[in-house]
Amino acid sequence: MQDSSILLKAVSVTEIKKVAELAKVIWAKHYPSIIGQEQVDYMLQNMYNHESLLQQIQEKAQQFYFIISNNETIGFISVTNEKNDCWMLNKFYVLEEKAGKGTGTKVLEEIIKVIQPKKIRLTVNRKNYKSINFYFKNGFKIDSLAVFDIGNGFVMDDFIMVWEQKSR
């Protein structure tokens, strides 16, 4: 059954724990085959702990939203306004059992309504074929390659992808 409606609900500072819990569930199913369990554990521990999420909101001005479908929280998304209506899509995660049903496309449509960007940038692991294909389907193009050292001997080996608002 397709999700009939998607709502985005701003995440408050008091709801950060739920973001971390969702990340843990989503990452456990999706990322070990791509980056290995050791790197998954490291990234969750360092990027999804309470202090890190709080810093992302307060110091980096990331705006987090819960993705709600049929009154159920099924994921989260976060964005940062970089400059001149150019946005960074920092995080975009949907529970595996809710993905692949048009949900992601509806979420993108909703976030575009909310932020009204001229351009959206994101990074995606070069071996995350399912997500890369999703972004291609939704109008993103590969802009460049980037390798980010995230510490402890781990790197993020990513494509930087870009979506631009079509001129009318």
N, C-alpha and C positions, 0 to 999 in steps of 0.2 A: 504494500500500500504506500502510495506516495504521500509525503508530508504535505498537507494542504496549506499550511501557513508557517512562516518563519518570522520570529520576532527577535530583535536584539535588545538586551537589557543591560544597561551600564552596570559594571561590577563596582561595588563600593569597597572601600578598604577593609571593611569587616567581613567581606565575602572572599577574600584572597585564598583562604584555605580550600574553598571549593574548586578554585582554578587549579591549585596544585593536585588535588585529588583527581580531577578530570584528566589532567596531563598524565598522571601516573597510569591510569587505566588505558588511555588512548595510546601512549607511547609503548606500553608493555605489549600491545598487540601489533603495532605497526613498525616500530623501528629496530628491534633486535636483528631482524634479517637484513637490514640495510647497513647499520653501523655497529652492530654487536651489543650484547647485553651490558658489557662493562662500560662502554661509552654512554649508553642509555642511562645507566645508573648514575654516572658522573654528571651528565647534563641535568637530569632531574634534581639531583642533590644540590647543584650549584646555580641553576637557573630558575628553579621552581620552589625554592624554599621561601618561607614567609618574608625574610629580609630582602631577598633578591626581587621578589615580586613587588614588594612595597617600594623599593628603589626604582624599579621600572616605571611605576605609576607616578611617584613623586618627583624623581630627579630627571627621568628621561621622558616624561610627559606621555607615556604610553596610555592609550585609552583602551581599556578592556571591556568586552561585551560578552555576556553569556548568550549562547544560541539556544533559543527556546522553540520547541515544536510541540504542538498539542499539549501545552502546559508542562512539558518535560524539558529539563536542561540537557541538551545533547552535545554540547561542546562550547568552545569559546574562540574569540578572535581578538586580536589587539592591533592597533594602528597608531602611528605617530605622524603628525604633520611636520614634514621636514622644512618646506618653504614653498611659497607661491602655489598653494593647492597641490603640491606634490607630496604624496603620502607613502610611508613605509608600512607594508603589511608585515608586522613582526611575527604574529602567531595566527594560525588558522587550523583548528583541530575539531573534528567531529567524531563521535563514537563510531566505531567500525560498523556496527549493526544499523546505524542510521545513514551511513554514507552510500554513495552510488545510486541514489534515488532522486537525483536532481536537487538534493538538499544544499550541496556546496554552491551550486549556481545561484540558488535563491538567496543564500547568505551573502554572496558577492553582490548581488543586486541590492540587497538591503543596506550593506555597508556603503555602497556607492551613493545611495539615497541620503544616508546620514552625513557622510563626509564631503560629498560633491567634489571629488578630485579631478584635476586635469590629468594627473599621472599617478600610478601606483607602482611601487617597486617592491620586490620581495626576494628572499634567498630561499633556495630549495636544494636539498642534497641531490647531487648529480645521479645517484642511483635510485632515487625515489621516483621511479617511472610512472607510477599511478598518479602521483600529485603533479608531476611535470605535464603529463597528458591532460589532466584536468585543467591546468592553467592555460595550455595551448588552446583547448576547446573554448575557453572563456576569454580569448583575445590577448593573452600575454605572449610576449616574444622573449627569447633569450637575448640579453644585452651583453653579458660578459661572464667570465668564470672568476671565482674567488676562492681562496683557501684561507680560512680563519683558524689561527692557533688558539684553542680554547683552554690550554693548560693540561697538565698531567699526561703529556704525550699524545693528546687527542687533537684532531683538526676537524673542521667542518669544510668539506669539499663541495662547494655549491655553485649552482648557476645563479646569476642575478637576472631576474626576469622583470619585464616592464609591460604595463598596460597603459595605454593613453586614450583619453576621451576622444571620440571621433568628432571632428568639426561638423557643425550643422550648416 
